[in-house]
């Protein structure tokens, strides 16, 4: 029998578990999928916006994998200090695959970034997605005081947070957004949202579907400065662009048309290009605006500063400039790439493959690609692991992992406990006259799953 641990229950972890049970011919194979949180699905649960029901429905596919009798979900299991060390895991399992993602966000590195009202999109997404680390009221103060918001970035995360900022609370009521966040949204005074990129439209990373949604929000109107589009040489004739980029440019050109029919709206959403943030400005002890330098194409795919500046008034700033991997105690880590060094998924220690240790997902390749990109990434790692099966099976392992975890003071949440959380969230929604509503705090989740509060 081969006993394997997969650390992380997001798409990369679940696809790794699926590849293991479908590609392996090892009799009696057992895969334990471990997660720090008591809930599975990773960024599908805690990163996909609540109004994106189609993408969130991917949870049903992940559920099917985790319900396989050869796969066991073990939530509320910390890996590292205070939990199970990587060294201990290797004594409990023949192999361990780390699929821990990239949990931090990149910073802008400019003055004023730490002012009250300046936040990471990662934290903002965690708040409206009910991540238990976020805290139920993490953004209430900013919501209640801000009238203008700046979102810095030009990827799908930036589009998501700009859309949530521009939506009315009634539009999110049918979703599973936590009740405290819904209340803060209802009280929001935000009327202007500026989504700002340092490069041009043809270099933006958002997808056309998400972009188009910004132009069809009830009560909000999206627009683009035609002069900024004209700065991008590719926008004058987008026919030679790749199809996905061409569609983006065509949408943006439509929003910049001068004779568009004006409509009565509560909020405006402006997409700005060729602006590089240089300072977040302070007003009365908190964010009061952002100072940008105008940029221009440098002819080599990048931009150069022009020496001219512009200030945009704002009381809320959200940076959405990318995720960043963080080191896991006990594993090697390359801070330059935010990844664990590897060869085809095999963890490298001092340049040599470490027996029994593997990586997949963002901690392997960096925070790139879409959800589906995790499938081939997981398959490559599993192929390497299965090639090592003969050597791995000779490694001695200790007794039952769940018993060992409990003896160490951990209280794993198994699949039945997760189903209890789902039932509790459905009941919470019924009590509020809504559909299922996410439980947003650790105590609530663990009470539902284990019948007791943590500690």
BABAPA-97744 format. One record per residue (C-alpha): x, y, z; residue number from 0. Coordinates in steps of 0.1 Angstrom, whole numbers, plus 5000, padded with zeros to 4 digits. Example, Ala and Ser with C-alpha at 12.3 -4.5 7.8 and 13.67 -1.06 7.14 Angstrom:
BEGIN
{atom {5123; 4955; 5078}; 0}
{atom {5137; 4989; 5071}; 1}
This chain:
BEGIN
{atom {5000; 5000; 5000}; 0}
{atom {5012; 5035; 4992}; 1}
{atom {5001; 5063; 5015}; 2}
{atom {5004; 5099; 5000}; 3}
{atom {4996; 5133; 5016}; 4}
{atom {4985; 5162; 4994}; 5}
{atom {4988; 5195; 5013}; 6}
{atom {4962; 5219; 5000}; 7}
{atom {4926; 5213; 4988}; 8}
{atom {4923; 5240; 4962}; 9}
{atom {4922; 5230; 4925}; 10}
{atom {4959; 5221; 4923}; 11}
{atom {4956; 5198; 4953}; 12}
{atom {4924; 5182; 4942}; 13}
{atom {4937; 5177; 4906}; 14}
{atom {4968; 5161; 4921}; 15}
{atom {4947; 5137; 4941}; 16}
{atom {4926; 5129; 4911}; 17}
{atom {4957; 5122; 4890}; 18}
{atom {4971; 5100; 4917}; 19}
{atom {4940; 5077; 4918}; 20}
{atom {4935; 5077; 4880}; 21}
{atom {4971; 5073; 4869}; 22}
{atom {4983; 5049; 4896}; 23}
{atom {4980; 5011; 4893}; 24}
{atom {4993; 5007; 4929}; 25}
{atom {4969; 4985; 4949}; 26}
{atom {4955; 4999; 4981}; 27}
{atom {4966; 5035; 4972}; 28}
{atom {4955; 5060; 4999}; 29}
{atom {4955; 5098; 4994}; 30}
{atom {4949; 5122; 5023}; 31}
{atom {4942; 5158; 5012}; 32}
{atom {4952; 5181; 5041}; 33}
{atom {4943; 5217; 5045}; 34}
{atom {4949; 5244; 5071}; 35}
{atom {4912; 5254; 5068}; 36}
{atom {4883; 5232; 5079}; 37}
{atom {4868; 5238; 5044}; 38}
{atom {4880; 5224; 5011}; 39}
{atom {4883; 5240; 4976}; 40}
{atom {4909; 5267; 4983}; 41}
{atom {4906; 5298; 4960}; 42}
{atom {4874; 5284; 4944}; 43}
{atom {4857; 5289; 4978}; 44}
{atom {4878; 5319; 4990}; 45}
{atom {4889; 5336; 4959}; 46}
{atom {4862; 5334; 4932}; 47}
{atom {4838; 5364; 4936}; 48}
{atom {4804; 5355; 4950}; 49}
{atom {4786; 5368; 4919}; 50}
{atom {4805; 5344; 4896}; 51}
{atom {4782; 5314; 4902}; 52}
{atom {4794; 5295; 4871}; 53}
{atom {4830; 5295; 4882}; 54}
{atom {4820; 5287; 4918}; 55}
{atom {4801; 5257; 4905}; 56}
{atom {4835; 5241; 4899}; 57}
{atom {4832; 5231; 4935}; 58}
{atom {4808; 5203; 4924}; 59}
{atom {4836; 5188; 4902}; 60}
{atom {4861; 5191; 4931}; 61}
{atom {4836; 5175; 4954}; 62}
{atom {4833; 5145; 4932}; 63}
{atom {4870; 5139; 4934}; 64}
{atom {4871; 5143; 4972}; 65}
{atom {4842; 5119; 4976}; 66}
{atom {4863; 5091; 4960}; 67}
{atom {4867; 5063; 4985}; 68}
{atom {4905; 5063; 4980}; 69}
{atom {4907; 5100; 4990}; 70}
{atom {4903; 5114; 5025}; 71}
{atom {4899; 5151; 5033}; 72}
{atom {4915; 5163; 5065}; 73}
{atom {4909; 5199; 5072}; 74}
{atom {4920; 5221; 5101}; 75}
{atom {4955; 5206; 5099}; 76}
{atom {4983; 5231; 5101}; 77}
{atom {5016; 5222; 5084}; 78}
{atom {5046; 5239; 5101}; 79}
{atom {5050; 5255; 5135}; 80}
{atom {5021; 5246; 5158}; 81}
{atom {5010; 5217; 5136}; 82}
{atom {5027; 5189; 5116}; 83}
{atom {5062; 5196; 5103}; 84}
{atom {5072; 5185; 5068}; 85}
{atom {5097; 5162; 5085}; 86}
{atom {5069; 5146; 5105}; 87}
{atom {5047; 5142; 5074}; 88}
{atom {5075; 5122; 5058}; 89}
{atom {5074; 5098; 5087}; 90}
{atom {5036; 5094; 5083}; 91}
{atom {5034; 5091; 5045}; 92}
{atom {5054; 5076; 5017}; 93}
{atom {5052; 5108; 4998}; 94}
{atom {5040; 5144; 5003}; 95}
{atom {5028; 5167; 4975}; 96}
{atom {5027; 5204; 4986}; 97}
{atom {5000; 5224; 4968}; 98}
{atom {4999; 5254; 4991}; 99}
{atom {4995; 5281; 4965}; 100}
{atom {5006; 5317; 4968}; 101}
{atom {4989; 5333; 4999}; 102}
{atom {5006; 5367; 5000}; 103}
{atom {5002; 5397; 4978}; 104}
{atom {5027; 5419; 4960}; 105}
{atom {5033; 5454; 4973}; 106}
{atom {5037; 5486; 4953}; 107}
{atom {5067; 5498; 4972}; 108}
{atom {5056; 5534; 4973}; 109}
{atom {5052; 5560; 5000}; 110}
{atom {5019; 5560; 5018}; 111}
{atom {5011; 5523; 5011}; 112}
{atom {5005; 5516; 5048}; 113}
{atom {4981; 5544; 5054}; 114}
{atom {4946; 5535; 5067}; 115}
{atom {4924; 5529; 5037}; 116}
{atom {4952; 5514; 5016}; 117}
{atom {4946; 5476; 5014}; 118}
{atom {4956; 5446; 4993}; 119}
{atom {4930; 5431; 4970}; 120}
{atom {4940; 5398; 4985}; 121}
{atom {4927; 5409; 5019}; 122}
{atom {4896; 5425; 5003}; 123}
{atom {4887; 5393; 4984}; 124}
{atom {4892; 5373; 5016}; 125}
{atom {4868; 5396; 5034}; 126}
{atom {4839; 5394; 5009}; 127}
{atom {4846; 5356; 5004}; 128}
{atom {4843; 5349; 5042}; 129}
{atom {4878; 5337; 5047}; 130}
{atom {4881; 5331; 5085}; 131}
{atom {4914; 5349; 5087}; 132}
{atom {4899; 5381; 5073}; 133}
{atom {4876; 5390; 5102}; 134}
{atom {4840; 5397; 5098}; 135}
{atom {4843; 5435; 5098}; 136}
{atom {4877; 5440; 5082}; 137}
{atom {4867; 5467; 5057}; 138}
{atom {4837; 5483; 5073}; 139}
{atom {4855; 5516; 5082}; 140}
{atom {4868; 5521; 5047}; 141}
{atom {4834; 5514; 5032}; 142}
{atom {4816; 5538; 5055}; 143}
{atom {4839; 5567; 5048}; 144}
{atom {4850; 5563; 5011}; 145}
{atom {4833; 5580; 4982}; 146}
{atom {4860; 5573; 4956}; 147}
{atom {4881; 5542; 4953}; 148}
{atom {4912; 5534; 4932}; 149}
{atom {4920; 5498; 4922}; 150}
{atom {4956; 5494; 4910}; 151}
{atom {4960; 5465; 4885}; 152}
{atom {4948; 5452; 4852}; 153}
{atom {4941; 5415; 4858}; 154}
{atom {4910; 5396; 4867}; 155}
{atom {4914; 5402; 4904}; 156}
{atom {4914; 5439; 4898}; 157}
{atom {4883; 5435; 4877}; 158}
{atom {4866; 5414; 4904}; 159}
{atom {4872; 5440; 4931}; 160}
{atom {4862; 5469; 4909}; 161}
{atom {4830; 5450; 4901}; 162}
{atom {4822; 5443; 4937}; 163}
{atom {4828; 5480; 4945}; 164}
{atom {4805; 5490; 4918}; 165}
{atom {4776; 5466; 4925}; 166}
{atom {4747; 5474; 4948}; 167}
{atom {4741; 5452; 4978}; 168}
{atom {4708; 5440; 4965}; 169}
{atom {4726; 5424; 4935}; 170}
{atom {4747; 5403; 4959}; 171}
{atom {4720; 5393; 4983}; 172}
{atom {4712; 5361; 4964}; 173}
{atom {4749; 5350; 4967}; 174}
{atom {4767; 5334; 4996}; 175}
{atom {4785; 5366; 5006}; 176}
{atom {4788; 5368; 5044}; 177}
{atom {4761; 5389; 5061}; 178}
{atom {4785; 5414; 5077}; 179}
{atom {4801; 5421; 5043}; 180}
{atom {4766; 5425; 5027}; 181}
{atom {4757; 5450; 5054}; 182}
{atom {4789; 5470; 5048}; 183}
{atom {4782; 5470; 5011}; 184}
{atom {4747; 5483; 5017}; 185}
{atom {4762; 5512; 5037}; 186}
{atom {4789; 5519; 5012}; 187}
{atom {4792; 5555; 5000}; 188}
{atom {4815; 5546; 4971}; 189}
{atom {4803; 5563; 4940}; 190}
{atom {4835; 5565; 4918}; 191}
{atom {4858; 5536; 4911}; 192}
{atom {4890; 5540; 4891}; 193}
{atom {4908; 5509; 4879}; 194}
{atom {4943; 5520; 4869}; 195}
{atom {4971; 5503; 4849}; 196}
{atom {5006; 5514; 4843}; 197}
{atom {5007; 5500; 4807}; 198}
{atom {4982; 5500; 4778}; 199}
{atom {4950; 5482; 4771}; 200}
{atom {4967; 5456; 4748}; 201}
{atom {4989; 5445; 4777}; 202}
{atom {4961; 5441; 4803}; 203}
{atom {4957; 5406; 4817}; 204}
{atom {4919; 5405; 4823}; 205}
{atom {4897; 5383; 4802}; 206}
{atom {4870; 5396; 4779}; 207}
{atom {4841; 5379; 4797}; 208}
{atom {4851; 5396; 4830}; 209}
{atom {4857; 5429; 4812}; 210}
{atom {4823; 5429; 4796}; 211}
{atom {4806; 5424; 4829}; 212}
{atom {4819; 5458; 4840}; 213}
{atom {4799; 5474; 4812}; 214}
{atom {4766; 5458; 4821}; 215}
{atom {4763; 5465; 4858}; 216}
{atom {4730; 5478; 4869}; 217}
{atom {4733; 5513; 4884}; 218}
{atom {4769; 5517; 4872}; 219}
{atom {4785; 5530; 4840}; 220}
{atom {4820; 5520; 4827}; 221}
{atom {4841; 5543; 4806}; 222}
{atom {4876; 5547; 4791}; 223}
{atom {4895; 5578; 4781}; 224}
{atom {4898; 5577; 4743}; 225}
{atom {4931; 5596; 4745}; 226}
{atom {4947; 5569; 4767}; 227}
{atom {4935; 5542; 4742}; 228}
{atom {4952; 5562; 4714}; 229}
{atom {4985; 5560; 4732}; 230}
{atom {4986; 5523; 4727}; 231}
{atom {4997; 5517; 4691}; 232}
{atom {4979; 5483; 4690}; 233}
{atom {4945; 5500; 4696}; 234}
{atom {4944; 5519; 4663}; 235}
{atom {4943; 5487; 4644}; 236}
{atom {4937; 5457; 4666}; 237}
{atom {4933; 5432; 4637}; 238}
{atom {4968; 5418; 4642}; 239}
{atom {4964; 5412; 4679}; 240}
{atom {4958; 5378; 4694}; 241}
{atom {4920; 5371; 4695}; 242}
{atom {4917; 5375; 4733}; 243}
{atom {4935; 5408; 4733}; 244}
{atom {4917; 5420; 4702}; 245}
{atom {4883; 5414; 4719}; 246}
{atom {4894; 5434; 4750}; 247}
{atom {4905; 5463; 4729}; 248}
{atom {4872; 5462; 4709}; 249}
{atom {4852; 5463; 4742}; 250}
{atom {4873; 5493; 4755}; 251}
{atom {4870; 5512; 4722}; 252}
{atom {4832; 5508; 4724}; 253}
{atom {4832; 5523; 4759}; 254}
{atom {4852; 5553; 4747}; 255}
{atom {4828; 5562; 4719}; 256}
{atom {4819; 5598; 4723}; 257}
{atom {4782; 5595; 4713}; 258}
{atom {4774; 5568; 4738}; 259}
{atom {4739; 5572; 4753}; 260}
{atom {4743; 5586; 4789}; 261}
{atom {4722; 5568; 4815}; 262}
{atom {4713; 5577; 4850}; 263}
{atom {4736; 5558; 4873}; 264}
{atom {4746; 5557; 4909}; 265}
{atom {4782; 5548; 4903}; 266}
{atom {4808; 5555; 4877}; 267}
{atom {4837; 5531; 4868}; 268}
{atom {4866; 5544; 4849}; 269}
{atom {4894; 5523; 4834}; 270}
{atom {4926; 5543; 4832}; 271}
{atom {4958; 5533; 4814}; 272}
{atom {4994; 5545; 4812}; 273}
{atom {4995; 5557; 4848}; 274}
{atom {5021; 5545; 4873}; 275}
{atom {5015; 5550; 4910}; 276}
{atom {5042; 5569; 4928}; 277}
{atom {5027; 5579; 4961}; 278}
{atom {4995; 5573; 4981}; 279}
{atom {4986; 5607; 4995}; 280}
{atom {4975; 5614; 5031}; 281}
{atom {4945; 5634; 5041}; 282}
{atom {4935; 5636; 5078}; 283}
{atom {4956; 5606; 5088}; 284}
{atom {4944; 5582; 5061}; 285}
{atom {4943; 5578; 5023}; 286}
{atom {4932; 5609; 5005}; 287}
{atom {4943; 5602; 4969}; 288}
{atom {4970; 5586; 4947}; 289}
{atom {4997; 5604; 4927}; 290}
{atom {5004; 5589; 4894}; 291}
{atom {5031; 5595; 4868}; 292}
{atom {5019; 5593; 4832}; 293}
{atom {5037; 5567; 4812}; 294}
{atom {5042; 5560; 4775}; 295}
{atom {5051; 5529; 4754}; 296}
{atom {5089; 5525; 4753}; 297}
{atom {5088; 5505; 4720}; 298}
{atom {5101; 5473; 4736}; 299}
{atom {5068; 5461; 4753}; 300}
{atom {5073; 5482; 4784}; 301}
{atom {5066; 5518; 4794}; 302}
{atom {5087; 5548; 4804}; 303}
{atom {5079; 5577; 4827}; 304}
{atom {5070; 5610; 4810}; 305}
{atom {5077; 5633; 4840}; 306}
{atom {5041; 5645; 4841}; 307}
{atom {5018; 5636; 4870}; 308}
{atom {4982; 5634; 4879}; 309}
{atom {4964; 5630; 4912}; 310}
{atom {4932; 5610; 4917}; 311}
{atom {4912; 5617; 4948}; 312}
{atom {4903; 5585; 4967}; 313}
{atom {4897; 5574; 5002}; 314}
{atom {4901; 5537; 4995}; 315}
{atom {4930; 5521; 4975}; 316}
{atom {4932; 5484; 4966}; 317}
{atom {4964; 5470; 4951}; 318}
{atom {4958; 5441; 4928}; 319}
{atom {4993; 5436; 4913}; 320}
{atom {4997; 5399; 4918}; 321}
{atom {5000; 5371; 4944}; 322}
{atom {5032; 5360; 4960}; 323}
{atom {5043; 5326; 4973}; 324}
{atom {5055; 5324; 5010}; 325}
{atom {5080; 5300; 5025}; 326}
{atom {5067; 5270; 5044}; 327}
{atom {5089; 5262; 5074}; 328}
{atom {5109; 5230; 5067}; 329}
{atom {5108; 5233; 5029}; 330}
{atom {5134; 5250; 5006}; 331}
{atom {5122; 5283; 4991}; 332}
{atom {5134; 5306; 4963}; 333}
{atom {5124; 5342; 4973}; 334}
{atom {5131; 5355; 4939}; 335}
{atom {5104; 5334; 4923}; 336}
{atom {5082; 5328; 4953}; 337}
{atom {5084; 5290; 4946}; 338}
{atom {5099; 5258; 4960}; 339}
{atom {5129; 5247; 4938}; 340}
{atom {5119; 5216; 4919}; 341}
{atom {5126; 5194; 4889}; 342}
{atom {5094; 5182; 4872}; 343}
{atom {5077; 5185; 4906}; 344}
{atom {5103; 5168; 4926}; 345}
{atom {5115; 5191; 4955}; 346}
{atom {5151; 5200; 4953}; 347}
{atom {5173; 5204; 4984}; 348}
{atom {5207; 5218; 4975}; 349}
{atom {5200; 5209; 4939}; 350}
{atom {5192; 5172; 4946}; 351}
{atom {5157; 5156; 4946}; 352}
{atom {5144; 5151; 4981}; 353}
{atom {5130; 5116; 4984}; 354}
{atom {5092; 5117; 4989}; 355}
{atom {5087; 5155; 4986}; 356}
{atom {5069; 5170; 4956}; 357}
{atom {5051; 5203; 4946}; 358}
{atom {5023; 5213; 4923}; 359}
{atom {5003; 5244; 4916}; 360}
{atom {5014; 5280; 4923}; 361}
{atom {5041; 5270; 4948}; 362}
{atom {5056; 5251; 4920}; 363}
{atom {5053; 5274; 4890}; 364}
{atom {5044; 5308; 4905}; 365}
{atom {5009; 5325; 4904}; 366}
{atom {5003; 5321; 4867}; 367}
{atom {4975; 5306; 4846}; 368}
{atom {4939; 5299; 4851}; 369}
{atom {4922; 5272; 4872}; 370}
{atom {4925; 5247; 4844}; 371}
{atom {4963; 5253; 4842}; 372}
{atom {4966; 5232; 4874}; 373}
{atom {4956; 5200; 4856}; 374}
{atom {4987; 5196; 4834}; 375}
{atom {5009; 5209; 4863}; 376}
{atom {4995; 5183; 4886}; 377}
{atom {4998; 5156; 4860}; 378}
{atom {5035; 5163; 4855}; 379}
{atom {5042; 5161; 4893}; 380}
{atom {5022; 5129; 4896}; 381}
{atom {5040; 5113; 4867}; 382}
{atom {5073; 5120; 4885}; 383}
{atom {5059; 5106; 4918}; 384}
{atom {5047; 5074; 4901}; 385}
{atom {5081; 5070; 4885}; 386}
{atom {5095; 5069; 4920}; 387}
{atom {5069; 5044; 4933}; 388}
{atom {5093; 5015; 4938}; 389}
{atom {5117; 5036; 4960}; 390}
{atom {5089; 5053; 4978}; 391}
{atom {5072; 5021; 4988}; 392}
{atom {5103; 5010; 5006}; 393}
{atom {5103; 5040; 5029}; 394}
{atom {5089; 5030; 5063}; 395}
{atom {5060; 5049; 5076}; 396}
{atom {5046; 5052; 5111}; 397}
{atom {5010; 5044; 5123}; 398}
{atom {4977; 5059; 5113}; 399}
{atom {4982; 5096; 5104}; 400}
{atom {4949; 5108; 5119}; 401}
{atom {4957; 5092; 5152}; 402}
{atom {4991; 5107; 5152}; 403}
{atom {4977; 5141; 5145}; 404}
{atom {4952; 5138; 5173}; 405}
{atom {4980; 5127; 5197}; 406}
{atom {4998; 5159; 5187}; 407}
{atom {4969; 5180; 5198}; 408}
{atom {4953; 5186; 5163}; 409}
{atom {4916; 5181; 5157}; 410}
{atom {4912; 5172; 5120}; 411}
{atom {4880; 5180; 5103}; 412}
{atom {4871; 5151; 5081}; 413}
{atom {4846; 5150; 5052}; 414}
{atom {4816; 5145; 5075}; 415}
{atom {4826; 5177; 5094}; 416}
{atom {4827; 5197; 5062}; 417}
{atom {4792; 5185; 5053}; 418}
{atom {4781; 5197; 5087}; 419}
{atom {4796; 5231; 5079}; 420}
{atom {4776; 5231; 5046}; 421}
{atom {4744; 5223; 5065}; 422}
{atom {4751; 5251; 5090}; 423}
{atom {4756; 5276; 5062}; 424}
{atom {4723; 5266; 5046}; 425}
{atom {4706; 5270; 5080}; 426}
{atom {4722; 5304; 5085}; 427}
{atom {4710; 5315; 5051}; 428}
{atom {4674; 5303; 5059}; 429}
{atom {4674; 5323; 5091}; 430}
{atom {4684; 5354; 5072}; 431}
{atom {4659; 5349; 5043}; 432}
{atom {4687; 5341; 5019}; 433}
{atom {4703; 5311; 5002}; 434}
{atom {4733; 5295; 5019}; 435}
{atom {4755; 5321; 5036}; 436}
{atom {4791; 5315; 5044}; 437}
{atom {4802; 5313; 5080}; 438}
{atom {4830; 5339; 5083}; 439}
{atom {4848; 5331; 5115}; 440}
{atom {4869; 5302; 5129}; 441}
{atom {4847; 5296; 5159}; 442}
{atom {4816; 5293; 5138}; 443}
{atom {4832; 5269; 5113}; 444}
{atom {4847; 5247; 5140}; 445}
{atom {4816; 5247; 5161}; 446}
{atom {4797; 5234; 5130}; 447}
{atom {4823; 5209; 5121}; 448}
{atom {4835; 5196; 5155}; 449}
{atom {4807; 5207; 5179}; 450}
{atom {4830; 5228; 5199}; 451}
{atom {4850; 5260; 5198}; 452}
{atom {4887; 5260; 5191}; 453}
{atom {4909; 5261; 5222}; 454}
